[in-house]
Amino acid sequence: DFATPRAILTGHDYEITCATICAELGLVISGSKEGPCLIHSMNGDLLRTLEVPETLKGPENSLRPKLIQASREGHCVIYYENGLFCVFSVNGRLQATMETDDKIK
């Protein structure tokens, strides 16, 4: 038997750097090297784009997501390379931000 993909997710222009699956909500959330984070349904439909406001972006004017985690309550926490944490709702609304100088792994 050969494994076949359940869905093909599209929308990123650059390589994927992090991803998470929230089976309870039927969502796949992924972040790419030079682009926004995207929320897809498990069927492959692009639902939302999670973008950080321009005022929080650094001098390069881009944020690189490093880690993503989603909760069954519908919150998505994204950690960016520059030490910025963002919490989004699954509806794409930015709910909170926090900056840290610590190395997060």
VMD Tcl script that draws the C-alpha trace (Angstrom):
set ca {
  {0.00 0.00 0.00}
  {1.11 3.51 -0.78}
  {0.26 6.47 1.40}
  {-1.52 9.25 -0.44}
  {-1.98 12.82 0.79}
  {-5.34 13.68 2.24}
  {-5.03 17.25 0.93}
  {-2.49 19.52 -0.70}
  {-2.18 22.87 1.03}
  {-1.20 25.85 -1.11}
  {-0.61 29.54 -0.53}
  {2.98 29.98 0.65}
  {5.55 31.50 -1.70}
  {8.56 30.37 0.37}
  {9.61 27.28 2.30}
  {7.58 26.23 5.34}
  {9.44 26.81 8.62}
  {6.82 25.62 11.11}
  {3.40 24.00 11.22}
  {0.86 22.60 13.62}
  {-2.35 20.60 13.35}
  {-5.37 21.20 15.56}
  {-7.43 18.04 15.01}
  {-10.18 19.21 17.39}
  {-10.92 22.21 15.15}
  {-9.91 20.56 11.86}
  {-7.20 23.13 11.14}
  {-3.64 23.16 9.84}
  {-1.60 26.30 10.59}
  {1.72 26.89 8.85}
  {4.34 29.61 8.64}
  {6.83 30.25 5.85}
  {10.31 31.76 5.72}
  {9.36 35.14 4.24}
  {5.62 35.24 4.46}
  {2.57 35.22 6.70}
  {1.13 32.28 8.59}
  {-1.81 30.56 6.93}
  {-4.77 28.64 8.35}
  {-6.11 25.79 6.20}
  {-8.92 23.34 6.78}
  {-7.93 19.67 6.85}
  {-9.52 19.43 3.39}
  {-6.99 21.92 2.01}
  {-9.13 25.07 1.86}
  {-7.27 28.29 2.70}
  {-9.31 29.95 5.45}
  {-7.26 32.82 6.89}
  {-3.97 34.68 6.77}
  {-2.40 35.68 10.09}
  {-0.46 38.89 9.62}
  {1.36 40.99 12.18}
  {0.66 44.75 12.04}
  {3.32 46.86 10.30}
  {4.06 48.67 13.58}
  {5.43 45.44 15.12}
  {7.67 44.50 12.22}
  {11.41 45.09 12.48}
  {13.74 47.04 10.21}
  {13.72 44.27 7.57}
  {9.93 44.68 7.42}
  {9.36 40.94 7.65}
  {8.85 38.48 10.47}
  {9.96 34.88 10.21}
  {7.77 32.47 12.19}
  {9.78 29.88 14.10}
  {7.21 28.04 16.24}
  {3.42 27.69 16.05}
  {1.02 26.09 18.49}
  {-2.78 26.01 18.39}
  {-5.19 25.27 21.22}
  {-8.51 23.48 21.04}
  {-10.11 26.71 22.30}
  {-9.18 28.44 19.04}
  {-6.03 30.37 19.96}
  {-2.88 30.29 17.90}
  {0.46 31.29 19.44}
  {3.26 32.16 17.02}
  {6.86 32.81 18.01}
  {8.92 34.81 15.52}
  {12.73 34.80 15.15}
  {13.09 38.32 16.53}
  {11.61 37.32 19.94}
  {8.03 38.40 19.27}
  {5.13 36.25 20.49}
  {1.70 36.84 18.95}
  {-1.61 35.29 19.92}
  {-4.26 35.16 17.21}
  {-7.81 33.85 17.22}
  {-8.64 31.32 14.51}
  {-10.65 34.13 12.93}
  {-7.38 35.94 12.25}
  {-7.68 38.64 14.92}
  {-4.49 39.59 16.77}
  {-5.29 39.29 20.48}
  {-1.97 39.86 22.26}
  {1.74 40.39 21.70}
  {4.84 40.08 23.85}
  {8.54 40.53 23.13}
  {11.36 38.60 24.81}
  {15.14 38.50 24.60}
  {15.23 34.84 25.68}
  {16.14 32.03 23.29}
  {13.02 29.94 22.74}
  {13.31 26.36 21.47}
}
mol new
graphics top color blue
foreach p $ca { graphics top sphere $p radius 0.5 }
foreach p [lrange $ca 0 end-1] q [lrange $ca 1 end] { graphics top cylinder $p $q radius 0.2 }
display resetview
